[in-house]
Amino acid sequence: MQLAETDKTLLATTKADVEGNWKNKKWGLIATEMEKNGGGKYPADFLQKEWKKMDAARVAAEEAAAGGEALLAAAVEAVENDNGNNEEEEEEDEEGKGEGEEEEGEGDDD
């Protein structure tokens, strides 16, 4: 079966209409169920706006936690490097050693 070209536009507009109607009905049902379950009586559009705020706060908290995880990973890496330098600084340290300097543990055993 193949969808006619003319019906593709109709499908898109019909889908958008149904989803818009469903969104309005959905939040009305949520408001009704909240009240039935002991919550306050709120208009559907108010609950939808509050949900968007709550969801935005949740996303921000998740992003902040992800940033914290990245910071923690960097701290762990620094500890693993033993001296707090990142890998780039470690390479610079190695390159910057003079001819007469020796790595710890190398050379004479005093």
PyRosetta script that sets phi, psi and omega in degrees:
from pyrosetta import init, pose_from_sequence

init()
pose = pose_from_sequence("MQLAETDKTLLATTKADVEGNWKNKKWGLIATEMEKNGGGKYPADFLQKEWKKMDAARVAAEEAAAGGEALLAAAVEAVENDNGNNEEEEEEDEEGKGEGEEEEGEGDDD")
pose.set_psi(1, 146.0)
pose.set_omega(1, -179.2)
pose.set_phi(2, -134.9)
pose.set_psi(2, 137.8)
pose.set_omega(2, -179.9)
pose.set_phi(3, -79.9)
pose.set_psi(3, 129.5)
pose.set_omega(3, 179.3)
pose.set_phi(4, -64.7)
pose.set_psi(4, 145.4)
pose.set_omega(4, 179.9)
pose.set_phi(5, -54.7)
pose.set_psi(5, -42.4)
pose.set_omega(5, -178.8)
pose.set_phi(6, -65.9)
pose.set_psi(6, -28.1)
pose.set_omega(6, -179.7)
pose.set_phi(7, -81.5)
pose.set_psi(7, -15.4)
pose.set_omega(7, 178.6)
pose.set_phi(8, -64.6)
pose.set_psi(8, -43.5)
pose.set_omega(8, 177.4)
pose.set_phi(9, -65.5)
pose.set_psi(9, -42.1)
pose.set_omega(9, 178.8)
pose.set_phi(10, -63.0)
pose.set_psi(10, -39.8)
pose.set_omega(10, 177.6)
pose.set_phi(11, -60.4)
pose.set_psi(11, -46.1)
pose.set_omega(11, -178.3)
pose.set_phi(12, -63.2)
pose.set_psi(12, -46.3)
pose.set_omega(12, -178.3)
pose.set_phi(13, -70.4)
pose.set_psi(13, -38.5)
pose.set_omega(13, 178.5)
pose.set_phi(14, -64.7)
pose.set_psi(14, -42.4)
pose.set_omega(14, 178.3)
pose.set_phi(15, -60.5)
pose.set_psi(15, -46.1)
pose.set_omega(15, -180.0)
pose.set_phi(16, -61.7)
pose.set_psi(16, -41.8)
pose.set_omega(16, 179.2)
pose.set_phi(17, -63.6)
pose.set_psi(17, -47.3)
pose.set_omega(17, -179.0)
pose.set_phi(18, -63.0)
pose.set_psi(18, -43.8)
pose.set_omega(18, 179.5)
pose.set_phi(19, -64.9)
pose.set_psi(19, -38.2)
pose.set_omega(19, 176.5)
pose.set_phi(20, -63.7)
pose.set_psi(20, -44.5)
pose.set_omega(20, 177.4)
pose.set_phi(21, -64.2)
pose.set_psi(21, -41.8)
pose.set_omega(21, -179.5)
pose.set_phi(22, -63.8)
pose.set_psi(22, -40.4)
pose.set_omega(22, -180.0)
pose.set_phi(23, -59.1)
pose.set_psi(23, -44.2)
pose.set_omega(23, 178.8)
pose.set_phi(24, -64.6)
pose.set_psi(24, -43.7)
pose.set_omega(24, 179.2)
pose.set_phi(25, -65.9)
pose.set_psi(25, -40.6)
pose.set_omega(25, -177.8)
pose.set_phi(26, -58.4)
pose.set_psi(26, -49.3)
pose.set_omega(26, -177.5)
pose.set_phi(27, -69.9)
pose.set_psi(27, -29.1)
pose.set_omega(27, 172.7)
pose.set_phi(28, -64.8)
pose.set_psi(28, -43.2)
pose.set_omega(28, 177.8)
pose.set_phi(29, -64.5)
pose.set_psi(29, -39.7)
pose.set_omega(29, 178.4)
pose.set_phi(30, -62.3)
pose.set_psi(30, -44.3)
pose.set_omega(30, 179.3)
pose.set_phi(31, -61.2)
pose.set_psi(31, -44.0)
pose.set_omega(31, 179.7)
pose.set_phi(32, -63.1)
pose.set_psi(32, -46.6)
pose.set_omega(32, -179.3)
pose.set_phi(33, -65.4)
pose.set_psi(33, -38.0)
pose.set_omega(33, 177.6)
pose.set_phi(34, -60.8)
pose.set_psi(34, -46.8)
pose.set_omega(34, -179.9)
pose.set_phi(35, -64.0)
pose.set_psi(35, -42.6)
pose.set_omega(35, 179.5)
pose.set_phi(36, -61.9)
pose.set_psi(36, -31.3)
pose.set_omega(36, -178.3)
pose.set_phi(37, -92.0)
pose.set_psi(37, 16.2)
pose.set_omega(37, 173.6)
pose.set_phi(38, 99.1)
pose.set_psi(38, 1.1)
pose.set_omega(38, 178.3)
pose.set_phi(39, -83.2)
pose.set_psi(39, 175.9)
pose.set_omega(39, 178.3)
pose.set_phi(40, -72.3)
pose.set_psi(40, 169.1)
pose.set_omega(40, 178.2)
pose.set_phi(41, -95.1)
pose.set_psi(41, 117.0)
pose.set_omega(41, -178.1)
pose.set_phi(42, -130.3)
pose.set_psi(42, 148.2)
pose.set_omega(42, 174.0)
pose.set_phi(43, -69.2)
pose.set_psi(43, 148.6)
pose.set_omega(43, -177.4)
pose.set_phi(44, -58.2)
pose.set_psi(44, -42.7)
pose.set_omega(44, -178.0)
pose.set_phi(45, -67.2)
pose.set_psi(45, -32.2)
pose.set_omega(45, 176.1)
pose.set_phi(46, -64.9)
pose.set_psi(46, -45.6)
pose.set_omega(46, 179.8)
pose.set_phi(47, -63.0)
pose.set_psi(47, -38.6)
pose.set_omega(47, 179.0)
pose.set_phi(48, -62.8)
pose.set_psi(48, -43.2)
pose.set_omega(48, 178.6)
pose.set_phi(49, -65.6)
pose.set_psi(49, -41.7)
pose.set_omega(49, 178.6)
pose.set_phi(50, -63.3)
pose.set_psi(50, -39.4)
pose.set_omega(50, 178.8)
pose.set_phi(51, -62.1)
pose.set_psi(51, -42.4)
pose.set_omega(51, 179.2)
pose.set_phi(52, -60.9)
pose.set_psi(52, -41.3)
pose.set_omega(52, 177.3)
pose.set_phi(53, -63.1)
pose.set_psi(53, -46.3)
pose.set_omega(53, -179.4)
pose.set_phi(54, -62.6)
pose.set_psi(54, -40.4)
pose.set_omega(54, -179.3)
pose.set_phi(55, -68.0)
pose.set_psi(55, -39.6)
pose.set_omega(55, 178.0)
pose.set_phi(56, -63.9)
pose.set_psi(56, -39.7)
pose.set_omega(56, 178.0)
pose.set_phi(57, -65.4)
pose.set_psi(57, -39.1)
pose.set_omega(57, 178.7)
pose.set_phi(58, -63.6)
pose.set_psi(58, -44.9)
pose.set_omega(58, 179.8)
pose.set_phi(59, -62.9)
pose.set_psi(59, -42.8)
pose.set_omega(59, 179.2)
pose.set_phi(60, -62.3)
pose.set_psi(60, -40.8)
pose.set_omega(60, 179.5)
pose.set_phi(61, -65.4)
pose.set_psi(61, -40.2)
pose.set_omega(61, 178.1)
pose.set_phi(62, -64.7)
pose.set_psi(62, -40.6)
pose.set_omega(62, 178.7)
pose.set_phi(63, -66.6)
pose.set_psi(63, -38.4)
pose.set_omega(63, 177.8)
pose.set_phi(64, -65.6)
pose.set_psi(64, -40.6)
pose.set_omega(64, 178.5)
pose.set_phi(65, -64.7)
pose.set_psi(65, -39.6)
pose.set_omega(65, 178.5)
pose.set_phi(66, -64.3)
pose.set_psi(66, -39.1)
pose.set_omega(66, 176.4)
pose.set_phi(67, -64.2)
pose.set_psi(67, -38.5)
pose.set_omega(67, 177.3)
pose.set_phi(68, -65.4)
pose.set_psi(68, -37.2)
pose.set_omega(68, 177.8)
pose.set_phi(69, -65.1)
pose.set_psi(69, -38.6)
pose.set_omega(69, 178.7)
pose.set_phi(70, -65.9)
pose.set_psi(70, -40.0)
pose.set_omega(70, 178.3)
pose.set_phi(71, -64.5)
pose.set_psi(71, -42.4)
pose.set_omega(71, 178.1)
pose.set_phi(72, -62.7)
pose.set_psi(72, -42.3)
pose.set_omega(72, 179.1)
pose.set_phi(73, -61.6)
pose.set_psi(73, -39.8)
pose.set_omega(73, 178.3)
pose.set_phi(74, -65.7)
pose.set_psi(74, -38.9)
pose.set_omega(74, 178.8)
pose.set_phi(75, -65.9)
pose.set_psi(75, -42.0)
pose.set_omega(75, 178.1)
pose.set_phi(76, -62.1)
pose.set_psi(76, -42.7)
pose.set_omega(76, 178.7)
pose.set_phi(77, -61.2)
pose.set_psi(77, -41.3)
pose.set_omega(77, 179.9)
pose.set_phi(78, -63.3)
pose.set_psi(78, -41.5)
pose.set_omega(78, 178.9)
pose.set_phi(79, -65.8)
pose.set_psi(79, -40.3)
pose.set_omega(79, 179.3)
pose.set_phi(80, -64.2)
pose.set_psi(80, -29.6)
pose.set_omega(80, 176.6)
pose.set_phi(81, -75.1)
pose.set_psi(81, -7.2)
pose.set_omega(81, 172.7)
pose.set_phi(82, 80.1)
pose.set_psi(82, -32.7)
pose.set_omega(82, -176.4)
pose.set_phi(83, -117.0)
pose.set_psi(83, 7.3)
pose.set_omega(83, 177.5)
pose.set_phi(84, 86.6)
pose.set_psi(84, -5.6)
pose.set_omega(84, 177.9)
pose.set_phi(85, -78.6)
pose.set_psi(85, 150.1)
pose.set_omega(85, 172.5)
pose.set_phi(86, -82.7)
pose.set_psi(86, 176.5)
pose.set_omega(86, -175.6)
pose.set_phi(87, -58.4)
pose.set_psi(87, -39.1)
pose.set_omega(87, -179.6)
pose.set_phi(88, -63.6)
pose.set_psi(88, -43.6)
pose.set_omega(88, 179.1)
pose.set_phi(89, -66.8)
pose.set_psi(89, -34.8)
pose.set_omega(89, 177.2)
pose.set_phi(90, -60.5)
pose.set_psi(90, -45.1)
pose.set_omega(90, -179.9)
pose.set_phi(91, -63.5)
pose.set_psi(91, -40.8)
pose.set_omega(91, 178.3)
pose.set_phi(92, -63.1)
pose.set_psi(92, -39.6)
pose.set_omega(92, 178.5)
pose.set_phi(93, -61.0)
pose.set_psi(93, -44.1)
pose.set_omega(93, -178.7)
pose.set_phi(94, -64.3)
pose.set_psi(94, -43.4)
pose.set_omega(94, -178.8)
pose.set_phi(95, -68.6)
pose.set_psi(95, -30.6)
pose.set_omega(95, -174.9)
pose.set_phi(96, -81.8)
pose.set_psi(96, -5.0)
pose.set_omega(96, -179.9)
pose.set_phi(97, -68.7)
pose.set_psi(97, 137.0)
pose.set_omega(97, -179.0)
pose.set_phi(98, -77.9)
pose.set_psi(98, 172.3)
pose.set_omega(98, -179.3)
pose.set_phi(99, -60.0)
pose.set_psi(99, -40.5)
pose.set_omega(99, -174.2)
pose.set_phi(100, -84.9)
pose.set_psi(100, -8.6)
pose.set_omega(100, -177.8)
pose.set_phi(101, -83.3)
pose.set_psi(101, 146.3)
pose.set_omega(101, 178.8)
pose.set_phi(102, -122.0)
pose.set_psi(102, 152.1)
pose.set_omega(102, 174.7)
pose.set_phi(103, -68.6)
pose.set_psi(103, 152.8)
pose.set_omega(103, 178.8)
pose.set_phi(104, -59.2)
pose.set_psi(104, 134.3)
pose.set_omega(104, 179.4)
pose.set_phi(105, 92.7)
pose.set_psi(105, -9.6)
pose.set_omega(105, 179.0)
pose.set_phi(106, -100.0)
pose.set_psi(106, 161.1)
pose.set_omega(106, 173.5)
pose.set_phi(107, 92.0)
pose.set_psi(107, -149.7)
pose.set_omega(107, -174.5)
pose.set_phi(108, -67.0)
pose.set_psi(108, 142.8)
pose.set_omega(108, 172.5)
pose.set_phi(109, -97.8)
pose.set_psi(109, 96.4)
pose.set_omega(109, -177.9)
pose.set_phi(110, -76.8)
pose.dump_pdb("model.pdb")
